[in-house]
Amino acid sequence: MELTKLINSVHAIQVAGEVERKDISTICCDSRAITKGCVFVAIKGLASDGHDFVLDAISKGATVVVLDKNCFPEEIFLHRNVTKILVVNSRIALAELSHSFYKEPSNRLALIGITGTNGKTTTAWLIQHILRFANHKTGLMGTIANYIDEEVIPSKLTTPESNDLCELLYDMVRKDCSHAVMEVSSHSLALDRVYGLNYKTAIFTNLTIDHLDFHGTIENYRDAKKKLFDNLKETSSAIVNIDDSNWNEIVKDTKAKVYTYGTSEDADFRIENLRCELSGSEFSIRHNEEFYSIQVSLSGAFNASNITAAFAACLLEGIDPMVIIEALKVTRQTPGRFEMYTENEKSVIVDYAHTPDSLEKTLNNIKEIVKDTRPIITVFGCGGNRDKSKRPMMGKIASELSSEVIVTSDNPRNEDAEQIISEIVKGIENSNFKIIVNRREAIAEAVTSSPANAVILIAGKGHEDYQIIGNEKTHFSDKEEALSHLRENVVI
């Protein structure tokens, strides 16, 4: 694309250098990925500032540099025949340039975004499954992986930077996808990664304590989620969980038509007559005085909520409700989300629960199903370099709702694993816990030493297949470790 066309998409304070006769090869915000003819946008990241790499980007072949700090003399750019564009906000400029360069892909897809503390991955997974079952070629962007129909693309961030995001959406358009479903993280909203995207539907699942290391306060965290709904158009739909006390605040400034879901009598999509087993759930969704019977291999009230959000989104998208119901009957387990494996009477559940709320809901779901007939063994830890306030809270929840707790390491990163564990243990008031720092040994102990009818919850990592200790990332899978200790003939 010619720079003369691209430059009109960004709100520039100053442009220095030649603009005519420049062809742009790509948009980039990582100086390590610079190619000749690239536009390098200097953004301030969480660990480094792109402005520190401007000279490196120029030496590698960037022909245009966009920055929001006027920290270099123009001679540096003019001498190298590099165009300098000064803007108010580099992150917004990155999004604007990317939308234009990739031909505004969100306007060419039915884009569905899901935000909330918990449930984003499962809800997105379900919507993609239903749409594909209804013969719509669909893309998915999220925590587990990115998909273009059946093609799997590894995922580094829940929501990519805006240039990578627009490129992925553009690839979906080129490969004839009609829909795209994406998890929208609070980080991406606060950092303008999704700035300017045209969402046809946005879903709010819930809000509980998480990411306060980044947002500072729960109010800031909520307001980041709210940005998704503030920017919806009048033609869009906002689907919100009426059972969460934040729902009204989330949509109070939206222009979109608001639909609610949940167990409340006032819900537009109401959950009724819920019955759960470890292997699945049955319930009804009441909408406009119609009742829809749901049978699905996902268990728990929290999953009934996710399923209802997915049902609402797909119904509003024009999918026949009977098709949605049939799709839900054959949906497979979301990787790492209440993913259950059983041998004889012993069950292992691998779940991503890494917040106080998600851990509490998962354990309460198990307790509600098994009553007092089976012991519940919980293995969990907390990640390093993340919100510390939740550690004692999760220790207290695990201890109160489990027969036994094994506190172990998660991804300690650059923190000491034993120190993290000590902060978890501060919240435990019972004596029903033990500490096994090595996660592999903790899982082995839970699976091999528990009673024959135990339910073992391994929480915190879910689908993740790695462990980060210090700066080293090595392969580690809770699922693989658990299955290796179950005897033969595992029922999957």
N, C-alpha and C positions, 0 to 999 in steps of 0.2 A: 504494500500500500504506500502511496506517496505521502510524504510528511505534510504537504499542503492540505490534504484531505483530513489527515489524522489530527492535526493541530487545532482544528475547529471544535473538536470534542472536549477540549480542556480549557479551563478558565485560567489563563496565564496572566501574571502580573507583568512579566518582562520576557521578551524573546530576543536573544542575541545570536548572531551567526546566520548562516545561509539556511533557508527553508526550501527554496525551489530545487527541483531536480535531485531530491533525496528519496530513495526507496527504502522503506522500513521492512526488515526481515522478521522481527519479533519484538515483544515487550518483555522486559526482564527487570526483576528487583533484586536478583542475586548476582553479584559480580563474578562468582565462580562459574556461572552459566552463560556468560557473555559470548555472543557470536558476532561476526562482522555485520554491520548494518542494523544493530540492535538499538532500541530505545532503552536506556537504563534509567529507572526511576529510583531515586535514593529515598528510602523510607527508614524511619527509626523503628527497629525491632525490639524485642524483649531483651536480647542479649547484646546486640550491636547496632550501630547506626550506619545505614547505607552511605551517608555523606562522607564517611571515613574511607570509602572505597571508590570514590568518583575517579580519581586519577588512575587507579587500577582498571576500572571499567573502560576508560578512554584508551589506555594502552592495549587493551584486548580487542578493540575494534568497535566500541559503541560510537554511533554517529550522532546520537541525541542524548542529552542528559537532562533529566527533570529533577528539580530539587526545591525544597521549601526553606532552605537556609542559604542566604547569599554569602557564602563563605569562601568563594574562589574568585579571583580577578578574571574578568572576561578574556584577557589575553591568553589564558591557558586554553580556553575553548577555541578561540579564533585561530590560534597558532596551529591547532590540530584539525581545523575545519569541522569542529563539533558544534552542533547547535545546542545552546543552553536555554532551557525554559524554566523560569522561576514561577512557582505557584504558591498559593496559600497553604495547601495541605497536600503533601505528596501521596498519601494513601488514597485520597479521593481522586487525585489525578491519575493514579495507577488504575483505578477502577474505570474512570471515564475513558482513558486511552484504550484499555483492554476491551471494553464494550464495543467501541468503534472499530478497533482493529479486527475483532472477531465477528463483526457484522451483527451486533446486538442479538446474540443467540437466545437470550431469555424472552425476547419478543416472538420467537419462532417455535417455542415449546410451551406446553402447559406445565408451568413450574410450581411444584408443591414443596413448601418449606415447613420443617418441624423444629420447634425450639422448646426448651424446658430442661429442668435438671435431669430428670429420669424419663425413660420411655422413648427418646428420640429414635434410637437405633431400631427398636422393635417396630415402632409405628411406621417408620420409613420402609423397613423390610416388608411389612405386611402390605402397604400400599403398592409397592413395586410388584409384589407377587400377584395381587388382585388385578392390577392393570395388565400384566403380562398374560394372566389367565384369560382375560377378556380380549386378548389378541392385540394389545397396544404395545408397540415396541417402546421400551422404557429404560431410561438411564437412572442410576442411583449414585448419590455421593454421600459418604458417611464414614463412621468410625471404623467399621470392619474392613471395607474396601470400596472402591468405586467400580461401577458396572456400566457398560454400554450394551444393553440387552444381555447377552450371555458372556460377553467379553469382560474379564476381570482385570482391573487396573489397581495396583497397590495404593493404599491410602496412607499418607504421612500425617495429615491433620484432619480432624473432624470436618472442618470447612477450609479448603485451600485458600491461598492468597488470591486476590481478584484476577490476576493475569492467568494463573493456572486454572482457576475456576471457569473463566470465560472460554479458555481454550478447550476445556473438557466439555462444556455445554455446546460449543461449536462442533466438536467431534460428534456429539450426539445428534445434532441437526444434520450433519453430513451423512450420518449413517441411518437417517430416516426415523429417528425416535420422535414420537409425538408428545411424550411426557418426560419430565425429569423430576425426581424426588430427591430432596436433600435435607440432611441434618444441618441446622443452623445454630452454631455454637454462640455462646455469649461473647467469647473472645472475638469471633468474626464480626459480630455486630458492633462491638465497642471499637474495633480496629478498622471498620469500614471495608472489610473484605467483600461484603455483599452489597455495597453501596450501588444504587441504581438498578438492581435486578428487578425484573417485573414478575412478581409472584401472583399467580392466579389464585392460589390458596395458601394460607398460613395456619399452622396448628400450634397451640400452646398446650403442653402436657401438664406441667406442674412447676412449682418453684420451692426448693428447699435449700438448706445451707450447702454451699460448695463454691469453690473458686474465689474465696474471700482473699486469698493471697494476691489475686490479680485485681479484683474489683474493690476491695477494701470494706465495703458494707453490703448488706443484703439489699438495701435500697438501690445502690448502684448496679448490683447484679440484676435486679428486677428491671431497672430502667434500660439496661442493655437488651434484655429480651423484648421489651416494649417497642424498641426501635423498629423491629420487624413489622409490627402492626401499624405503627404510626405512618409508615411509608406505603401501605397498601392503597390501591386505587379503589374507586367506587365500584368498579366491576369485579373486584376480588371478593373472596370469602375468607372470613376469620372464624376458625373453629377452635373453641376454648373449653377447657375443663372446668365446669361449673363447681366441681367439688373442691377445687383449689381456691383459697380465699383471695388470691391475687388476680383472679380472672378479670374482674371488673376494671381494675387499675390498668391491666395490660391492654385492654381494648378501648379505654375511655376516649382516646383521641383518634381512633381509626376511622377512615372513610368507608371501609369495607362493610359488607353485610355480615353480621355476627350470628353464629350458630353455637349453641352450647351442647355439651355432652356430659354424662355422668349419672350418678344415682339419684340426684335431686329430682323432686317432682316437677320442677320447672325446666328441666333439661329438654332441649329440642330432640336430642337423641338420648333416651333414658335406658339405663341398664337395670334389668329386673330379673328376679328368680335365678340368681347366680348359684351354681353348684360346681364345686371344684374337687378334682382328684389330683394326685401328683402327675398323672399322665395327661390331664387335659381339663377342659371346662365346658359347661353348657350354660347358656343364659339367653335372655330375650332382649332385643332392642326395640323400644317403642318410639315410633316417629310418625307424627301426623295421624295418630290413632291407629296406625298399622303396627303389627307385631311381627318381628323377624326372629326366628329361632336360630341360634348360633351354636355350632359344635366345632371345637377346635382343640388341637393338641398342645395348647399353651395353657398353663395353670395360673390361677391367682386373680384377685380383684384388680391388681395393678395391670395385669395383662388384659382383663376384660375392658379396662379403660382404654388401653392402647388399641385394642381391636375395634372398639366403638369409634374412636377417632378415625381409624382407617376406613371403617364402614361409611362414616359420614362424608369423608373426603371423596371417596370413590362414588358414592351415590350422587353427590353434588356435581361430580365430573360426568355424570350421565350413564354410569354403569348400572345395568339391570340388577336390582337387589338379589334376585335369585342366583345370578352369576356370582355376586360377591359371596353369598352364603356357600355356594359350591366351592369357590376358591379357598375360603377359610377352612373348609373340611379337610383339604389336602395340603395346607400350608405346613412347611417343615419348621423345625425348631430354629430360632434365630441363634446363630453361633454365640455361645457365651452368655446367653440370656436365659436363665432357668433351664439350662441344658442338662437333661437328666439321663443317667445311665444306671441300669439295674442288673444285678446278678443274684438269682434266688431272691432273698428277702432284702438284701442290702442295696441301698440307692445312693448314688453320688450325684449331687447337683452342682454344676459349675455355673457361677453367676458373676456378672460384672459389678455387682453391688459394691460401691466404693464411697458411698455417702451415708450418713446416719439414717436418712429417710429410706433409701433403697434397701439398706441392710435390715432395717426394722420391718419393712413391708415384706421382704422375702421371707424372713424368719416367721413372721406372723402368719403368712400364707401356709408355710409348712406346718406350723403348730395347729392351725385351723383344720387342716386336712388329716393329720395323723392323731390329733387329740393328744392323749397321754399314752398311746399304745406303742410308740417307738421312740427311742432316744435320738436326740438331734445333736450332732457334733459339728461345730463350726470352726473352720480354719480361715483365718484372715489376718491381714496386716494393713498398714497404711503407707502410701507412697511418700518418698522424700521430696524435698523442695516443693511441697504443696501445702495447702491450708492445714495448719497445725491444730486449729480449734476443734476440728471434728474427731481427733484421735481419741480422747477420753470418752467422748459421747458414744463412739462406736464400740469401745470396750464395754461400756455399761450396757448397751443394747444387746450385744452378743452374749454377755454373761447372763442377763436376765431372761433371755428368750431361748437359750440353749441348755442342753443337759451338760455339755462339756465344751470348752473353748480351747483351741490351740492358737496362741498368738504367735505370729511368725513375721518374716519380712515380706514386703511386696516389691516395689521398685525403690530401694532406698536412695538411689541416685547419689548425690554428694553429701547426704546425711549419714550418720552412724545408725545402722539398723537396730542395734540394741537400745540406743537413745529413743528412737521412734517407738519401739515396743514399750519402753518404760513410760512414755507419755500415754500410750493406749491403756496400760495397766492401771494408771492413776484413776481411771473412771470405773474400774471393776471393784465392786463391793463384796462379791461372793468369792468363794474359794474353789470354784469349779473350772479353773483354768490352769494351763501349763504353758510354758514358753519353750518353743523350739525355733531358734533363729533361722536355721536353714529351711527354706520353704520345701525343698524336695523331701527332706526328712520329716517335716511336719505333715505333709500329705500322706507319706508312707505310713506314719504312725496312725493317722486318722482312719485310713482305709483298712489296714491290717489288724489293728488292735481294738477296733470298735466292735460292739455286739453284732450278732448275725443279722439283726433286723434294723440296724441303724440307718438313719438318713444323715448323710454327710454333706454339709454345705461348704464348698470351697469358694470363697468370695473375694472379689476385688480386682481380678485380672480378666476373667471372662474369656473372650476370644483372643486376647493377647498371647503371642507365642514367643515372648522374650522376657528377660529379666535385666534391669539396668542397675548395676552396682558400680558406684563411682562414675567414670566416663565410659565404662565397658558395657556393651549390649550383647548378651548371649542368648542363644535359643533356650526357651523354657515355656512349657505349656502345661497349665493345670490339668487340662483334659488328658493329655498324654500320660502325665505322671499318675493320675488317678486310675486310668484304665490299665496301666501296667501292673497295678496291684490288685485289681479285681481278677478273680479266677476266670477260667475259660468259659465260653458260651455267654458272653456279655450280650444282653438284649439292648439293641440300640434303636 
